[in-house]
Amino acid sequence: MNRTATSGVETAGSMDPRDVLETAEMVKHAHGRLRQQMGQVIVGQEEVVDLMLLALFCQGHCILEGVPGLAKTLMISSLSRLLSLKFGRIQFTPDLMPSDITGTELLEEEVATGRRIMRFVPGPVFANLVLADEINRTPPKTQAALLQAMQEYQVTVAGEHYPLDKPFLVLGTQNPIESEGTYPLPEAQLDRFMFKIHVDYPTLDQEIDIAMSTTTTQRAELEPVLEQADILRMQQVVREVLIGRSVAAYAVRLVRATRPRDQANPQYVRHYLLWGAGPRACQALVLGAKALALLDGRTHASVQDIQAVAKPVLRHRLVTNFSAESENVRSDDVIEQLIKDLPEAF
């Protein structure tokens, strides 16, 4: 996948360009190895894995939406092993409490002195890759317990702040076909997820391979590809990737084109959408494009990179109305049409 950077004034980073180029080559090589290793346990779903890697390199978070049985949990746990990261899983249920996520303080008695002290016991959020399984099955009070961790990379319990180990990535899952007994995430909380990733059914050949490979006694042995220090370095280098002002302007114009209250926007936007995306979407588009360029071994982001990450960045930030529902128009359809209609040149 070869893309060229759009001309224009570029943002300059503080790192030596040679270090950025060296890291870009390392990321491209590691990406190939990750694809090869994941292929031993996961059939297909390359795009899903790539988007999770992009989010990780951008210090973002993801929502994975797909029906049960599509190996979402296996993908995430396998990725944590390949990246030498600590994996944590939280099964969201209606009776889950915030302390079940963040941790709690326990009263203990010192054997030597008999003095009673409070000791903090960390919850499952204290991991590098946290799977928030069926995140919409728990009440908003418990959902909100993740907000501080996602935004500030720390947890506050009884007035004490406990930092989370970086890298830190929350991967929430949702079942799109079952709405009974669920608590849909509010728009403000959805906006904190960088990507919303659709996990689709496998193809016929892929499903045959799944049926054959998962019903034998053979188990794949995964070898770590990246260390924690490598990932932290890549997260820093992503922000050093160059981007032309015209490319950044395209990302901003694409986001602004989703707002139905702007009379200058296309008629179908005003007809199908209640609300458009906010400034955080601009940041996610630019960072996602930079990370995609880095995965491709390049140090320049392009308009095509912006377009490639537009759907996962914008689909959960657009609120469709009754007209869209009645005509079976999804937010992805609006995004796709905007990409076709919006001129690349400013």
Rosetta blueprint (number, residue, H / E / L):
1 M L
2 N L
3 R L
4 T L
5 A L
6 T L
7 S L
8 G L
9 V L
10 E E
11 T L
12 A L
13 G L
14 S L
15 M L
16 D L
17 P H
18 R H
19 D H
20 V H
21 L H
22 E H
23 T H
24 A H
25 E H
26 M H
27 V H
28 K H
29 H H
30 A H
31 H H
32 G H
33 R H
34 L H
35 R H
36 Q H
37 Q H
38 M H
39 G L
40 Q L
41 V L
42 I L
43 V L
44 G L
45 Q L
46 E H
47 E H
48 V H
49 V H
50 D H
51 L H
52 M H
53 L H
54 L H
55 A H
56 L H
57 F H
58 C L
59 Q L
60 G L
61 H L
62 C E
63 I E
64 L E
65 E E
66 G L
67 V L
68 P L
69 G L
70 L L
71 A L
72 K H
73 T H
74 L H
75 M H
76 I H
77 S H
78 S H
79 L H
80 S H
81 R H
82 L H
83 L L
84 S L
85 L L
86 K L
87 F E
88 G E
89 R E
90 I E
91 Q E
92 F L
93 T L
94 P L
95 D L
96 L L
97 M L
98 P L
99 S H
100 D H
101 I H
102 T H
103 G E
104 T E
105 E E
106 L E
107 L E
108 E E
109 E E
110 E L
111 V L
112 A L
113 T L
114 G L
115 R L
116 R E
117 I E
118 M E
119 R E
120 F E
121 V E
122 P E
123 G L
124 P L
125 V L
126 F L
127 A L
128 N L
129 L E
130 V E
131 L E
132 A E
133 D E
134 E L
135 I H
136 N H
137 R H
138 T L
139 P L
140 P H
141 K H
142 T H
143 Q H
144 A L
145 A H
146 L H
147 L H
148 Q H
149 A H
150 M H
151 Q H
152 E H
153 Y L
154 Q E
155 V E
156 T E
157 V E
158 A L
159 G L
160 E E
161 H E
162 Y E
163 P E
164 L L
165 D L
166 K L
167 P L
168 F L
169 L E
170 V E
171 L E
172 G E
173 T E
174 Q E
175 N L
176 P L
177 I L
178 E L
179 S L
180 E L
181 G L
182 T L
183 Y L
184 P L
185 L L
186 P L
187 E H
188 A H
189 Q H
190 L H
191 D L
192 R L
193 F L
194 M L
195 F E
196 K E
197 I E
198 H E
199 V L
200 D L
201 Y L
202 P L
203 T L
204 L H
205 D H
206 Q H
207 E H
208 I H
209 D H
210 I H
211 A H
212 M H
213 S H
214 T L
215 T L
216 T L
217 T L
218 Q L
219 R L
220 A L
221 E L
222 L L
223 E L
224 P L
225 V L
226 L L
227 E L
228 Q H
229 A H
230 D H
231 I H
232 L H
233 R H
234 M H
235 Q H
236 Q H
237 V H
238 V H
239 R L
240 E L
241 V L
242 L E
243 I E
244 G E
245 R H
246 S H
247 V H
248 A H
249 A H
250 Y H
251 A H
252 V H
253 R H
254 L H
255 V H
256 R H
257 A L
258 T L
259 R L
260 P L
261 R L
262 D L
263 Q L
264 A L
265 N L
266 P L
267 Q H
268 Y H
269 V H
270 R H
271 H H
272 Y H
273 L E
274 L E
275 W E
276 G L
277 A L
278 G L
279 P H
280 R H
281 A H
282 C H
283 Q H
284 A H
285 L H
286 V H
287 L H
288 G H
289 A H
290 K H
291 A H
292 L H
293 A H
294 L H
295 L H
296 D L
297 G L
298 R L
299 T L
300 H E
301 A E
302 S L
303 V H
304 Q H
305 D H
306 I H
307 Q H
308 A H
309 V H
310 A H
311 K H
312 P H
313 V H
314 L H
315 R L
316 H L
317 R L
318 L L
319 V E
320 T E
321 N L
322 F H
323 S H
324 A H
325 E H
326 S H
327 E L
328 N L
329 V L
330 R L
331 S H
332 D H
333 D H
334 V H
335 I H
336 E H
337 Q H
338 L H
339 I H
340 K H
341 D H
342 L L
343 P L
344 E L
345 A L
346 F L
